[in-house]
Amino acid sequence: MDNIAVAALLAASPIIVAGVLLLVFRTPATVAMPAALVVAALVAFFGWGISAVTITASVIQGIIVALGLLWIVFGALLLLSTLTKSGAIDSIKAGFVSISPDRRIQVVIIAFLFGSFIEGAAGFGAPAAVVAPLLLALGFPAVAAVLAGLIIQSTPVSFGAVGTPMLTGIGQGLISGDSGRFPQPVLDRMAELGMTEQSAFVAHTAVQVATLHAICGLMIPLILVCFMTRFFGEQKSFRAGLAVAPFAFFAAVSFVVPYLLVAIFLGPEFPSLLGGIISLLIVVSAARAGFLQPKDTWDFAPRHRWPDRWMGKVDPRTEEVVLEKKMPLVLAWSPYLIIVALLLLTRNIPPLKELLGTTLAIDFSNLLGTGISQTSDLLYSPGFLFIIAALLTIPLQRMGRNQVAGAWRVAGKQIAGAAFALLCSVPMVRVFINSGADFNSSGMDSMPLTLAEAAANSMGSAWPLVAPFVGALGAFVAGSNTVSNLMFSQFQFATGVNLGVESPETIVAAQAVGGAAGNMVAVHNVVAAAATVGLLGREGEILRKTALPMVVYSLLAGSIAFMMVFGGGLNLGTIVFALLVIGLVTAFFTLRRTNDVPNGDLLPDRPSGSVEDAPVSR
C-alpha cells in the first residue's frame, strides 16, 4: 500500500469499529472488543502481510497481559469485599465524614489526592481499581465512582509506578534498534544541552512533561466535582460543583506545586508519589479546619430515588456488617496502609524488586517461534499486593471463617464478568502493535506509526497541537502511557526535528502528556474499573463522559506545547489557549449565576429496578 491515507484508514479500522460499537451503539465491551480483534487480525493478515502464526502469537501475548490485568482487578475486588465483610468500611465512612460530610470535598481528597498517590506508587490502572470501589463503599453511585477513578488518570500518570512512563516509556522509546543508545539527532540535541548521560535527557524531558501537567492539572479537581454534581445531583447542576471551586483549585495547587518541584530537583521517579503525600497532608488538615469549605453540605439524593442506571451489580450494602462497636480508624485503614508500604518497599528496594519483578517472573519467550515474548510478573503486580493486604486483614480485623469465605465468593463472582472483555481487548492491542517491519512481509511501518505519520503529514507546523492526541491514541489502544511512549517517542522527536523546532523533546513531552490523558478512555482501564463496581457492559456510557475531559486536557496541553516550541506571540497555540481559557472562564461565571437545571441527564432514564427501590439507612 503506497497510499499513506489508505493505509492509515485500514490501521484505524479496529479502533473505529470499537469506538462506534461502544459509543454509538452502546454495545458492551464483551461484544465490541471481540469484533475489534477480528478486524485487527484481518487487517494485519491482508493489509500488512502478517502471518497467521504471528497473529496467533500476538493473541497469546495479549491473553498473558490480560491475565495480569485480571489479577489486579481481582485483588481490588477481594480487598473491597474483605473490608466490607469485616465492617471496616463503616469506620472508613465515618472517618471521611469527620473530615467533611460534603461529597464534593470527599471526591477531591479520595479520587484526586489519594488516587494520585496510588498512581505514583503503583501505576498501571491501580488507582481506579482502588478509588472506584472505595467510593462505591462510601455511598457514591457506581458510575460516579468509576468516572472519578478514571478522570484522575491524567496528571499523575506520567510519573506513575515510580516514573515508569518516563524511565521506560521515553527512555527506551528513544533508543535506536538494539544499540542501547539514542539515535544521532537525539545525541546532537543532548550535546547542545551539555548532557552526556541519556538519563539526564530523560529527566530534562520529564520536567517539560511535569510543567505541561502542572498547568493542565489545575482543572482536574473542579472537573471531578462538576461532573459529579451535574450527572448525579438532584438538581443536575454544574453550579453546585462550581461552588467549591476555591477548594478544588487549592487542592490542585497543593498537588501540582510539590509535583513540579520534585520533577525539577529529584527527577522523574517521585513527582506523583511525593506530590500525593504532601497534598494529602495539606488538604486534609485544611479541610478539617474548615478552610475554603462551602457553607452548604452537598450530598446525593436518598438512594431509593437513584435511577437504576447509576448502579451496577456490586452493591456493598448487601455485604455490610453491623458492629456493636466501631472499629478504630487506624485499624480500618490498615489494609490500605499495608498496600502503600508494600508498594514503596517492592518499588524502591532493588533486591526485592529484582526478586519479584525478574527472578520469580515467568518468561514466555519466542512465542510460536515468532520472536514475540512476554513476561508475567504476578508477584510484582499490585494485584498480588492487594491479595496480601486482604489476607493480612483477616487476623488484623479478627474476621471469622464465614466472613472470609463470603468475601472470596463475592470477589470470584465479580471477576468472572470482566474476564471475557479483557481477554479480547488486550489481544487486539497486541496485534495492532506487533505489526511493524519485524513482523510483516510488506515492509510497512506498524499500524500505530502509520496512523501517526499520516497525521503528521496532514498537520504540518500545527503538529505540536496534535501530538498529545497521538499519545492519547496510543494509550486508548494499549491501555498504558508507558506503551504509548514506547511506540511514539522516537517518531515524535523525529517529527520535531523535521519541523525545525529548537527543542524537539517538547514534542515528546506533549506526546507523554497526551498518553497520560488517554488513560481516561483506555479500554483496558474502563473495563477493569467498571468490573470493580459491577458496571460491565456499560463501558460505552463511561467512555462518552470521560472523552470530553480527555479532549480538553489534550488540547490544552497541545496549545501550551505549541507556545513552548514557537513562542508566545500571536499564533495557533496562543489562539487555541486563549479560546480554551475564555471558554472555561465564561462557562464558570455563567453557570454560577444560573440555576442550570436541565431536563435530564445525557442518557435517558431506564425504568427503576431493585437498586432504586431498595431501602437504605443513612
Disulfide bonds with the S-S distance in Angstrom:
none
